[in-house]
Amino acid sequence: MRIFVAGSSGQVALSLKEAAVRQGIDLICAGRPEFDLTDTDGMRAAMEAYGPTAIINAAAYTAVDKAEEEEALATAINADGAAALAAIAADLDVPFLHISTDYVFAGGKEAPYVEDDPTGPTGAYGRSKLKGEEAVMAANPNALVFRTAWVYSPFGKNFLKTMLWLAKTRDELGVVADQIGNPTYAPDIADALLAVLARIDAGGWKPDYAGIYHLAGTGDVSWHGFADAIFEAGTAYGLKRPKVNALTTDQYPTPAKRPANSRLDCSKLGETFDVHLPSWEQSMLSCLNRLSEAGELS
């Protein structure tokens, strides 16, 4: 396999780069300014020069709250740019994997969402990503779209790392308890995407592979419960355990409305590709271990 990844500094792109080294896979990541989803000609030139056997789009506008003021920019990247890259993959006749989000749903369903549930994003970011899904599938009917949620990792800024920082600076804090979802470890996403491509590479393309999949950590929890679990696990590394007060969404207003229910049913991914992510608790501990080994918990 010779994989091109759009995006170079995000959590999934960095995890893909790391996983490829570990597995001995030829993979290159490219991001702005050298590789820009708004520059179709530049993307096509890069693809033709590299000659990939598969393309993964891990690049996106992800500033959820800022997107309320920059919806046009978010849409240009998350929809128009993604569709242009999908079209290039179709022209090259190589698999195209695109990453989407739980924010395409309104969050009102009481059970976990399945792939064909009605969408209904409540904010600009979700709208841009839903438009991206639709545009990608229109540009490349053989594309694979993977919705994920609540992504964290040892890299960059994310909820888990923010909580660890707060554990060092506060004795008490409030976290929203009425939003529920699947914390998802970016290295698990990377392993899953590479496993999907390995399956396609080994057995050949099948028409029923195309479409939308849910790709998230196994099990669900509220943000409050996730924070509490992080703090509890952190005590094993000598971190103090702040008191976590439960807040409602109304008590913690944000410019963009978050889905109350972000839970994703990932059965289709398992049935189609035999790919199953670990429990969110197990992956959380894996992340903490990595941060500890890197000296970032002291």
C-alpha positions in Angstrom: 0.0 0.0 0.0 1.1 3.6 -0.7 -1.2 5.9 1.3 -1.6 9.6 1.0 -3.1 11.4 4.0 -4.5 14.9 3.6 -3.7 16.7 6.9 -0.4 16.6 8.8 -0.8 18.2 12.2 -4.2 16.8 13.5 -4.6 14.0 15.9 -5.7 11.4 13.4 -3.0 12.4 10.8 -0.3 12.2 13.5 -1.7 8.8 14.6 -1.7 7.5 11.1 1.9 8.5 10.5 2.9 6.8 13.7 0.9 3.6 13.0 2.3 3.4 9.5 5.9 3.5 10.8 5.0 0.7 13.3 3.4 -1.4 10.6 5.9 -0.7 7.9 3.4 1.0 5.6 4.4 3.5 3.0 2.4 6.6 4.0 2.9 10.3 3.6 1.0 13.1 5.4 0.7 16.6 3.9 -1.1 19.7 5.2 -1.2 23.4 4.8 0.4 25.4 3.4 2.0 22.8 1.1 -1.3 20.9 0.6 -4.5 22.9 0.9 -8.0 21.5 0.4 -9.1 24.8 -1.2 -6.4 24.4 -4.0 -7.8 21.7 -6.3 -5.0 22.1 -8.9 -2.4 21.8 -6.2 -4.0 18.7 -4.8 -4.2 17.0 -8.2 -0.5 17.7 -8.9 0.5 16.3 -5.5 -1.6 13.2 -6.0 -0.2 12.6 -9.5 3.4 13.1 -8.2 3.0 10.7 -5.3 0.9 8.0 -7.0 -1.0 6.7 -4.0 -2.9 3.4 -3.9 -5.3 5.0 -1.4 -6.2 8.4 -0.1 -7.3 9.3 3.5 -8.8 12.7 4.1 -7.9 13.6 7.7 -7.9 17.4 7.0 -10.8 19.5 8.2 -11.9 22.8 9.7 -12.6 21.6 13.3 -13.1 24.8 15.3 -16.6 24.0 16.4 -17.5 27.3 18.1 -15.5 29.6 15.7 -17.4 28.0 12.8 -20.5 29.8 13.9 -18.8 33.0 12.5 -16.9 31.3 9.7 -19.4 28.9 8.2 -18.3 29.8 4.6 -14.7 28.9 5.4 -15.7 25.7 7.2 -17.8 24.7 4.2 -15.1 25.5 1.7 -12.7 23.1 3.5 -15.1 20.4 4.9 -17.4 20.1 1.9 -15.9 21.7 -1.3 -12.3 20.7 -0.6 -13.2 17.2 0.5 -15.3 16.7 -2.6 -12.5 17.9 -4.8 -10.1 15.4 -3.2 -12.7 12.6 -3.5 -13.1 13.4 -7.2 -9.3 13.1 -7.7 -9.4 9.7 -5.9 -12.1 8.6 -8.3 -10.1 9.7 -11.3 -7.1 7.8 -10.0 -9.3 4.8 -9.2 -8.0 4.4 -5.6 -10.0 4.0 -2.4 -10.9 7.2 -0.7 -11.5 7.3 3.1 -13.1 10.5 4.5 -13.5 11.3 8.2 -16.7 12.9 9.4 -18.3 13.5 12.8 -21.2 12.8 15.2 -22.1 16.5 14.9 -24.1 15.6 11.8 -26.9 14.4 14.2 -29.2 16.6 16.2 -28.7 14.5 19.4 -32.3 13.9 20.2 -32.4 10.2 19.7 -32.4 8.1 22.9 -30.5 5.2 21.4 -27.1 5.2 19.7 -27.2 6.5 16.1 -26.9 4.1 13.2 -25.6 5.2 9.8 -29.0 5.7 8.1 -30.6 7.6 10.9 -31.9 11.1 9.9 -29.3 13.8 10.2 -29.9 17.2 11.6 -26.8 19.2 12.6 -27.5 22.0 15.1 -24.5 24.2 14.3 -22.3 25.5 11.5 -19.5 22.9 11.9 -22.0 20.0 11.8 -23.7 21.5 8.7 -20.3 21.8 6.9 -19.4 18.2 7.7 -22.8 16.9 6.6 -22.4 18.9 3.3 -19.0 17.2 3.1 -20.4 13.7 3.4 -23.0 14.5 0.7 -20.5 16.2 -1.6 -17.9 13.4 -1.2 -20.4 10.7 -2.0 -21.7 12.6 -5.0 -18.1 13.2 -6.3 -17.0 9.6 -5.6 -19.8 7.0 -5.1 -17.2 4.5 -4.0 -15.9 6.6 -1.1 -16.0 5.4 2.5 -17.1 8.0 5.1 -16.2 7.4 8.7 -18.1 9.3 11.4 -16.2 9.5 14.7 -16.7 11.4 18.0 -15.0 12.9 21.0 -11.5 12.4 19.7 -8.5 12.6 22.0 -4.9 11.5 21.9 -1.4 12.2 23.2 -1.1 14.9 20.6 -2.3 18.5 20.4 -5.3 19.9 22.4 -8.1 17.7 23.4 -10.5 17.0 26.4 -8.3 14.4 28.1 -5.2 16.6 28.1 -7.2 19.7 29.2 -8.5 17.7 32.2 -5.0 16.6 33.1 -3.9 20.2 33.1 -6.9 21.2 35.2 -6.0 18.4 37.7 -2.7 20.2 38.3 -4.3 23.7 38.7 -7.7 23.2 40.4 -9.2 21.5 43.3 -12.7 21.6 42.0 -14.4 22.2 38.6 -17.6 21.7 36.7 -18.2 19.5 33.6 -21.3 18.9 31.5 -23.1 15.8 32.5 -26.1 15.8 30.1 -24.2 15.1 26.9 -23.3 11.5 26.2 -21.0 10.0 23.6 -18.1 7.7 22.8 -14.6 8.9 23.7 -12.4 7.8 20.8 -8.7 7.5 20.9 -7.1 8.8 17.7 -4.5 5.9 17.5 -7.5 3.5 17.5 -9.0 5.4 14.5 -5.7 5.2 12.7 -5.4 1.4 13.3 -9.0 0.9 12.1 -8.5 2.9 8.9 -5.4 1.0 8.1 -7.1 -2.3 8.8 -9.9 -1.3 6.4 -7.4 -0.5 3.7 -5.5 -3.8 4.4 -8.7 -5.7 4.0 -9.4 -4.0 0.6 -5.8 -4.5 -0.5 -5.9 -8.2 0.4 -9.3 -9.2 -0.9 -10.0 -6.6 -3.6 -12.7 -3.9 -3.8 -16.3 -4.9 -3.3 -19.1 -2.5 -4.3 -20.9 -2.9 -1.0 -17.9 -1.4 0.8 -18.8 2.1 -0.3 -20.9 4.3 2.0 -21.0 5.6 5.6 -19.6 3.9 8.7 -19.5 4.8 12.4 -16.1 4.6 13.9 -15.9 5.3 17.6 -14.7 3.9 20.9 -16.7 1.1 22.5 -19.0 2.1 25.3 -20.4 5.5 26.2 -20.2 8.0 29.0 -21.0 11.7 29.7 -18.3 14.4 29.6 -18.6 14.5 33.4 -18.1 10.7 33.7 -15.2 10.9 31.3 -13.5 13.6 33.3 -14.1 11.7 36.6 -12.6 8.6 35.1 -9.5 10.5 33.9 -9.0 12.0 37.3 -9.4 8.6 39.0 -6.9 7.0 36.7 -4.6 9.9 37.1 -4.1 9.2 40.8 -2.0 6.1 39.8 0.4 8.6 38.4 0.5 10.8 41.4 -2.0 13.4 40.2 -4.4 14.9 42.6 -8.1 14.2 42.1 -10.2 17.4 41.8 -13.8 17.3 42.7 -16.0 17.2 39.6 -19.4 18.9 39.8 -22.1 18.0 37.3 -23.3 20.8 35.1 -26.1 21.0 32.6 -25.6 22.2 29.1 -27.6 25.3 30.0 -25.1 26.0 32.8 -22.2 25.9 30.3 -23.3 27.8 27.2 -21.2 27.6 24.0 -21.6 29.5 20.7 -22.3 26.1 19.0 -25.0 23.8 20.4 -23.6 20.3 21.1 -25.7 17.1 20.5 -27.0 15.8 23.8 -26.6 12.2 22.4 -23.5 11.6 20.4 -23.5 7.8 20.8 -22.6 6.0 17.5 -23.5 2.4 16.8 -20.5 0.9 15.1 -21.9 -2.6 14.3 -21.7 -2.0 10.5 -17.9 -1.5 10.7 -17.5 -4.7 12.5 -19.8 -6.7 10.3 -18.2 -5.4 7.0 -14.5 -5.2 7.9 -14.3 -7.1 11.2 -12.9 -4.0 12.8 -13.8 -3.3 16.5 -12.3 -0.5 18.6 -11.3 -1.1 22.3 -13.4 0.1 25.1 -13.0 3.8 25.8 -11.7 2.9 29.3 -9.0 0.8 28.0 -7.9 3.4 25.4 -8.0 6.1 28.0 -5.5 4.1 30.1 -3.3 3.6 27.0 -3.2 7.3 26.4 -2.3 8.1 30.1 0.5 5.5 29.9 1.9 7.1 26.8 1.7 10.6 28.4 3.4 9.2 31.5 6.2 7.6 29.5 6.7 10.9 27.7 7.0 12.7 31.1 3.9 14.8 30.5 2.1 13.8 33.7 4.7 15.1 36.1 
